[in-house]
């Protein structure tokens, strides 16, 4: 499959992660590092949605008590998930939010 077969960057990332499941931990870490640097919630939600798609959107939605469509909307670039939803999604993926001091 050639890169031109992918419609969007999200499609390419999803394909890559499906083929390289062992890279998901680093991918998730980078998502939140970039969000901490630039505050781009839209990009963060889009990238997290990609991970959830790889892991299973329907399964994840069921585990957190949402409909598949509701979860897709919450993780869309225009989504506005609550912290509770965000934490539930991360929890189903085996992660949690944490806070650390900003180095001066």
C-alpha positions in Angstrom: 0.0 0.0 0.0 1.4 3.4 -0.9 1.0 6.6 1.0 -1.2 8.1 -1.7 -3.9 5.4 -0.8 -4.6 7.3 2.4 -7.1 10.1 2.4 -6.0 11.8 5.5 -3.2 11.9 8.0 -5.5 10.2 10.5 -6.0 7.4 8.0 -2.2 7.0 7.7 -1.7 7.1 11.4 -4.4 4.6 12.0 -2.9 2.2 9.4 0.6 2.6 11.0 -0.6 2.0 14.5 -2.6 -1.1 13.4 0.6 -2.5 12.0 2.8 -1.3 14.9 0.7 -1.8 18.1 3.9 -1.7 20.1 4.3 2.0 19.2 1.0 3.1 20.8 2.5 3.9 24.2 5.0 6.3 22.6 2.3 7.8 20.3 0.0 8.5 23.3 2.9 10.0 25.3 3.7 12.3 22.3 0.0 13.4 22.0 0.0 14.7 25.5 3.5 16.3 25.3 2.4 18.2 22.2 -0.8 19.2 23.9 1.1 20.5 27.0 3.3 22.6 24.6 0.8 24.1 22.3 -2.6 23.5 23.9 -4.2 22.2 20.7 -7.1 20.2 22.1 -8.5 19.6 18.6 -5.4 17.8 17.5 -5.2 15.9 20.8 -8.8 14.6 20.4 -8.2 13.7 16.8 -5.1 11.7 17.7 -6.8 10.0 20.7 -9.7 9.1 18.4 -7.2 7.4 16.1 -5.9 5.3 19.0 -9.4 4.4 20.1 -10.3 3.4 16.5 -7.2 1.0 16.5 -8.2 -0.4 19.9 -11.9 -0.6 19.0 -14.4 2.3 19.0 -17.4 0.1 19.8 -15.7 -1.8 22.6 -14.3 1.4 24.2 -17.7 3.1 24.0 -19.4 0.1 25.6 -16.8 0.0 28.4 -17.3 3.6 29.3 -21.1 3.5 29.0 -21.5 5.7 25.9 -22.8 5.0 22.4 -20.3 4.6 19.6 -21.6 7.7 18.0 -21.4 9.7 21.2 -17.8 8.6 21.7 -16.9 9.5 18.1 -18.5 12.9 18.6 -16.7 13.5 21.9 -13.3 12.7 20.3 -13.9 14.6 17.1 -11.8 17.7 16.6 -14.9 19.8 17.6 -15.7 17.5 20.5 -15.8 18.8 24.0 -15.5 15.7 26.3 -15.8 16.1 30.0 -12.7 15.3 32.1 -14.7 12.3 33.3 -15.1 11.0 29.8 -11.5 11.7 28.9 -10.3 9.8 32.0 -12.7 6.9 31.2 -11.3 6.7 27.6 -7.7 6.7 28.8 -8.5 4.2 31.5 -9.9 1.7 28.9 -6.7 2.1 27.0 -4.6 1.5 30.1 -3.6 5.0 30.9 -4.4 7.9 33.2 -4.0 11.6 33.3 -1.4 12.9 35.6 0.0 16.3 36.5 3.5 17.3 36.9 5.2 20.6 37.7 6.5 22.7 34.8 10.2 22.9 34.9 11.5 26.5 35.2 
